């Protein structure tokens, strides 16, 4: 074996350091996630965790057969309706008694009003199919394992993957993207989308599509995928979340692409279900043959079980071969009479046939899965599921990765390490992935997308036309975060709530100024309200914050907008803090506004509504803004609405940060800034907030 050259030794050293660094970070994050989950289970009672939507109690399990891929299904149901955050695709911990003493985990594959169906890798124990079962949302260990496997693939890469790896980690410069002539399938793409597609298709190594809010990022990467398929390339299309993977699939199905969805879709529309690997494989002739073999096996099991099973009591140390020999000779042995030996021999004989049938069925099913995946033009999945074992031998020409700015680098490597080149879409000016480990956070939250776009700006294109926001809402984030390069499409440039039939406010000024349907931009400055009432506060034992005064103003404004004719489904309320979200949720429920979506800023990333109210919460004498300092959080918050944005905050506190000061000045110039100095209109709402059910008094 020859000695490596100096260059090769250097390469090995750099690659090893890169892999080890990320393995350490992934391990830190895995430990932090497990710890957070276990701490919550330990700290909260089952009922409290159920209230938070992270557990479901009092379930009964019934076997629900098997699924393609060899998963065992159990349906957990109860008569009381299930209200939970747990959704399809989530990893759950199944227990009876103390959840921390259970190690039974599975994936949610179906959810109805009164049941949750879970898929297990191996047959679940008897207790899991019975009464008194509890299901908890669990940390997803599989994802961490797949990141580790991707890092090992990167370490031992050869051929094309080695070249690609070396461009990613900076050992080699990537080749330039030469734009190619494209016969567009989606003829309605704008000039910047077309330019991005032309360059992406001409990039030999990788290309980055920077998609600010509302710029049609998914539509653009769909065109990239369609064009790659036209060129005869096999595409692996992934996203960090199930919802984004479903969006890609939906676009591809509309364009007649032969796409297969691997994993469990979050949305269970008929159109999407038909394109899942399970649904397609179930119609494959080899799978039907496998099912017939299984049916034969089950019939044989019924026959087999009429005979004596060779349990230790009757076996008495005898091997299968000994029992079969004695049966042929018509003998008994070790105190076991000949008729029992005969019966056990028949059991063994039939059981061998059963095993053969099951093994053959398994082989046929694996062949069916492989054929479906090999025939597919595009395989759509999440980054984590791109690490599934049965994708191991499928060769992909290109990986197209959406939500690149929301995936950690090891997560993005899972699909990238399966392909010869990659195209990634994202927006590093919005929030990065949430990292629980304080030690890993600084490095792990810096994504591969952000790192590459900063290092190789020539290998990227920004989408410049946005189809979401009124231009007054767009103006500040455009100037502050996107160097003034964004433009509002003519269809949204001047659109307001008035176009939706929302009428004039029923209240007088100053509130009417921010509520007016023609006004897209408003800010309610609480700095003139009584100090003791406008201050933020913390609940006992909580790290989060809440602001009852802002919650009262949110409740008041929400009710007014709905009275003016805005549909509850068209309104969202967002806040950076969990406790404020909780407080606002309960208050709106009390007002009969339960269909208004209330969420954290982080949780609402990637979404939009016609009108959005933002509660900033922070109000204190020191001017401390906490994690509002991350300007990406402000960018996400103020780019969610289409026609109306109303922000609520204390300018005295927020203005301690220059960006917030500029934002407030922008609203003053281009929108409606009001500074209410009395509580006349909101007093009753403040009482409501204080009395909201389940409130921590303080």
C-alpha positions, 0 to 999 in steps of 0.5 A: 500500500503506497504512502499518501502524498503531502497533499493527500495527508493534508486533505485527510487532516482537514477532513478529519478535523471537519468531521470530528468537529461536527460529530462533537456538535451533533452529540452535544445537541442530541444530549441537550434535546434528550435532557430537555425532553426528559426534564419536561417529562420529569417536571410536569405531570402527564396531565400538564404535558397533555395540556401543552399538547406534548402528550396524550393519555388514556389510550387503548392500543389495537394492532393495525397490521403492517406497512411497506418497509416492514413497519408494525402499526398500532392504532391508539384511540380513546373516546375523548377527542385528542387535542395535541401538537403531536403530528404525522412524522413525529417520533413518540415515546409509548409507555404505560406507567412511568414514560422515562422507564420505557424505551419503546419509540415509534413514528406517527403515521396517521392522526384523526380526532380520536386516534393516533397510529404509530409505526414501530420498527419491530413487533411491539411488546404485548403491553403496548397493545392494551389499555392505559397507554400514554404517548409523548412527543420525543426527541428524534434520535434517528435524525442524529444517527443519520447526521453521524452516518452522513459525516462518515460518508463525507469522511470516506468519500471517493470519486465525485463525492470526494470532489464535492466534499472538498469544495464544501469544506474549502479544500478546492474551489467550486466551478463557476455556474455558466447559465444555460438556455432553458425552455421554461415549463413554468412560463410565468416565472419572473426575470429573477426566478428565470435567472436563478434557474438558468444559473442553477442548471449550469452549476457543476458543483453547487448553486444557492438560490436566495429567496426572501419572503414571498419571492416564490422560492418553492416555485423556482426550485420546482422549475429547477427539478422539472428541468433536471428531469427533462435533462434525464437526471435523477433528483433527490428533492428534500426540505428540513420539514415535512410541510415544505417537502409536501409543498415541493411534492404538490408542485411536482404533481401539478406539473406531471412529474413522476415523483415519489414521497418517501416518509410520512406526509404532514398533510394527508390529501388524497393527491399527495397520498397517492404519490407516497412510496407506500401507496405506489408499492402497494400497487406493484405486482411484486408487492401483491405477490408478497401479500399473497405469500403472507396470506399463505403463511398466516393460513399455515400458522393457523394449521401449525398452531394445532400442533404442540409448539416445542417449548422448553417443557417438551423440548428438554434440550432437544434440537429441531433436528433431533425432534425430526429424527425421532419423529421419523423413527417413531420414537419418544425420548427424555420422557416425551412420548412419541405422539408429542414428538410427532406433534412437535415435528409437524409444528417445526416442519410447518414453521419452516415453511412459514419462515420461508414464505415470510422471507420470500415476501420480504425479498419481494417487497424489497425488490418492489420498493427498489424498482419503484425508487429506481423508476421514479424521476424524483424522490421527495423526502425530508433531509433526515429521511434522505438517510434511509437505508433503502436509498443507500444504493440509489444513484442521484445526479442532483440533490435539490434542498429547500429550507437550506437556511433552516437546516444545520450543516450535518442535516444538509449533508444527509441529502448532499452526500447522496448526490453528485451536485446540489442546489440549495434554496433558503434565506439566511436573513431569516431565523436559523435552526433552533439549537438547544445546546448552549455550547453547540449553538454558535457553530451549529446555528451557522448553516451550510447555506449561510457559509457558502453564500458568504464565501461564494456569492457568485454561485448564488442568485437572489429572487427579487420580486415578492408576491406577498406584502404591500410595498409599505410593509416591504419597504423597511425589511427590504432596505434593512436586510436585502440591500433595497433589491426587493420589489413588490409585484404589481398584484400586491403592491397596493393591496389592502384589507379594504379589497377583502371587504373589511370596513371602517373601524367602529372606534375613534382615534387614535385606535382608528388610525392603526385599524383603518383597512386602507392603512397597511402599517401600524405601531401601537407605542405603549410608552405613555401608558402607566409604567406599572401596567405596561411592564413585562414580567416573568411567571414563577419558574419560567424563563419566558416573558409575558406582557399583560398590557400588550396581550390586552391590546392584542385582544382589543385589536383582534376583536375590532378587526373581526368586527370590521369584517376580517375573517378570523382565519385571515388573522395571525398574532405572533410574539417572540415569547412562549408565555405571551403566546399562551396568554394571548391564546387564552384571552382570544379563546375567551372572546370567541376568537379561537380561529385566530392563529397565535404562534411564536415568531419562530413557529410562524416562519415560512407562513403568511396571513392577510393581517398580522399583529406582533407583540414585542413584549419587552418593556423595562427601565434598562432597555433590555431586549433579550433575544429580540437582538437577533435581527433575523427574528424581527425580519421574520416577524414583520414579513409575515403579513400580506395586507396589514401589519400592526406591531405593539411595543414600548418604544422606550425599551425597543429604541435602545437597539438602533434597528428597532429605532429605525423601524419605529421611525419608518412606521412614523413616516410611512404608516400609523404610529399611535401613542395611547395615553389612557386605558379607556378602550382596553381596560375591560380587555386587561381585566379579561387577560388577568382572569384568563383561565389557567393564568399564573397570577403575578 
